Amino acid sequence: MPHVRRHKGTIGILTGGGDVPGLNPAIRAVTIRAIEEGYRVVGIRRGWAGLIDLVPDKDAPNHRNVQTLTRETVEGIVRTGGTFLHTARTAPSHVARDDVPPHLRDRYRDDVNDITADVLVNLDFLGIDHLIPIGGDGTLAYAVRLHREGVNVTAIPKTMDNDVPGTEYCIGFSTCVTAIINMTDALRTTAASHERLLVVEVFGRYAGFTALLPTMAGAANRCVIPEHKFDIDRLCGLLVEDQRRNPGHFAVVLVSEGAAMAGDEMTFASAETDVFGHRKLGGIGEKVGAGLRAASVRHNAGKRLDVIVQRLGYLVRCGDPDAMDSIVPMVYGNLALDLVLDGTPGRMVCLRDGNYDHVPVDVVATSPKKVVDVERYYHTDRLRPRYERLHHRPLFIMTSDEGGRP
C-alpha cells in the first residue's frame, strides 16, 4: 500500500490529436495513482498547444494552458467521452507563422517554425519530471522528439483507427467499432424498407481496421479498405448478389475514407492540410454510391438500383467509452506509472499478443505504418474479411503488430 511521505516530483499529462472515448479514464488513472505515489500532477491543456502558448512567468495568466490535477478534479470523468484536458492538432516542430504565440513572434518568423526550444523551457518552468502524452502517431512522433531531447517520456497510444505501430490496441478503437456496428444496424431499416444498397463511409486514412472489424462482426456484407484498390464493377456484382440472397432485399458495404478505386487515388474534401501535412479526406462514399448506381444496370437485369450513402464521421468518435475503452485506459495509465516508478522512461505502453506490455517509444517514428495485412486477413476477390485460420489470433484478430519487438 503506497504511502505519501514526500514529494517525489511532478508528472505532466496531455492529450493530443483527435478526441476519442477512453481519454478521460486514462487521465483519471494516471492522476489518482500518481497522487497516491507522492507525485504532483499537472494537466497540460489542448495538447502540445498548451506547451506552446504557455508564458513562463509566475504572474502570467496560464489557466488556459495548464492546471493542477487532483483526485477531486478527475474523479467524476471516468465514464465520460472526449478529453477533460481538451485537445488540438498541434506539432511544436511545425508551427505556422500565424499560429506562433504573440510573445514568441519576434523570434519565430519563418513560414513554418520549430518551437521545441521553448517547449523545453516551459517544461522546465512547470517543473515537470515525467511527461505522459496520450495520442496517435502524430502526437507521439513529437513525444519521440522530446524523448531524444532528454525529456522523460512515457507514451499512451490513442486513436480510433487503431494504427499506432507497436501495439495491438489503441484507446478509442473498441468504442468506434461498436458505434459503427450499432449505426450501420440502425441504417438497415431504411435500406431494407426501400430495397436499396447501403454505403457507409467510416474513418480510416491508411488503415482499414474500422471497416474490416465491423464487417467481420456482421455489420456489412462487404468492405473496401485503403490497403487494396477495388474494382467498382466487381463490388457492385457482389452487392447485387448479396441483395438477392437477403430476405430483406438490401446489402451493405463499409467504405474506409482512405479507400480508392482501381486507377484512382484517395478522395479529398479540400486542398487544405493539417500541421502533419494531411489533407482532409471525404467523399469516397458518394463516389462509391454513384459508381454502384451506374454499374447496377449491368448486374440487375438492366434496372438501376437505388443507393443510400451515409458518412458516419464524428458520430463514431463522440459519446461515452464502452467497457473495453474504460478498462484498457485504466490499465495503460497504471502501467505508465509503473514505468515512472521503475525509472524506465522512453517507453510506450501497449498490448502485444493479448498481454499488457511496453515497447520503446521510438517505435512510433521508426516502424512502418500499421495497416491491415491484406494477404492474411482480407479477401481481395470477395472484398470482405477472411474468416479462416483464426487460431491464436489476438482479441481484435487483425490488429496484431510486430513493431517494437526485440
Secondary structure, DSSP 8 states (H G I E B T S, - for coil): -----S--EEEEEEE-SS--TTHHHHHHHHHHHHHHTTEEEEEETTTHHHHHH----TTS--TTTEEEE-HHHHGGGTT--S-TT------TTSEEGGGS-GGGTTT--SSEE--HHHHHHHHHHHT-SEEEEEE-HHHHHHHHHHHHTT--BEEEEB-TT---TT-S--BTHHHHHHHHHHHHHHHHHHHHHHT-EEEEEE--SS--HHHHHHHHTTS-SEEE-TTS-B-HHHHHHHHHHHHHH-TT--EEEEEETT--BTT----EEEEEE-TTS-EEE--HHHHHHHHHHHHHHHHTTT----EEEEE-GGGGT-S---SHHHHHHHHHHHHHHHHHHTT--SEEEEEETTEEEEEETTHHHHS------HHHHEETTTTEE--S--TT--TTSTT---TT--
